[in-house]
Amino acid sequence: QLIKPLVLDDYSQITFVASGILNYLPFATLKNNDQFLIEKASVKMLPSASVAAYLASTSSNESTLALGNPTGDLPGAEQEVKNLSQYLSHVSVVTGSNATETLIKERGESFNILHLASHGEFNSEQAYASQLLLAPDDKNDGNLTMAEVYKLQLNANLVVLSACETGLGSLANGEEIIGLIRGFLYAGSSNVLASLWKVDDGATQALMSEFYQALEQKSYSGALQHSQVALLSTEYNHPFYWAAFQMTGQQ
């Protein structure tokens, strides 16, 4: 009912500007006949059509900061960030207690890609208290809240939130979605890859490996399409494992 009347069969990339409750819909899972939409086209999101004009990053460096398993209970996330050096050059991998909130605040603007593999928490009653759980130190408590994200100064082409529930937002006035995605776009990233629900550790590691391998030849949304379709032929073929992740932004 939602997709078929639009006759999208001839398009290889589709951008959705969702409204209200549709911000919670994993568009990649919609089926046209026997195929998922993601098997026919790459999918990306925008919070509004006009925001696209403001998302072009001026970053020319190729450096990546990858923080993994700051809470010590996500071994798959730690391996996930360690694997990035196989696919990307100039990767700084920081794990465990060294993966601090302070590192993001003080050095985040120096990197082209920020990859955060950690827990995320969504607060439906107080949206600005939603947070990514990083490691604490003597400067910060480790809880990077949405309010703090809005204050970051970034110059990134991509922020990857490989965590739980990072894409969820709070619906205000029935329309406006307030979430960590908007925060990172506002802070200076031109693209954000985030999840709509609590993701499986092993499946996410597999998806991210496919995603970064594909980046050399594809756009961000194209690489996500490749990785999601790749998981269809694995033990992680159920949409629960691959459809949580959505790309929001420029490409």
Buried (B, 14 or more C-beta within 10 A) or exposed (E): EEBEEEEBEEEEEBBBBBEEEEBBBBBBBBEBEEEBBBBBBBBBBBBEEEBBEEBEBEBEEEBBBBBBBBBEEBEBBBBBBBBBBEBBEEBBBBBBBEBBBBBBBEEBBBBBBBBBBBBBBBBEEEBBEBBBBBBBBEEBEBBBBBBBBBEBEBBBBBBBBBBBBBBBBBBEEEEBBBBBBBBBBBBBBBBBBBBBBBBBBBBBBBBBBBBBBBBEEBBBBBBBBBBBBBBBEEEBEEBBBBBBBBBBBBB
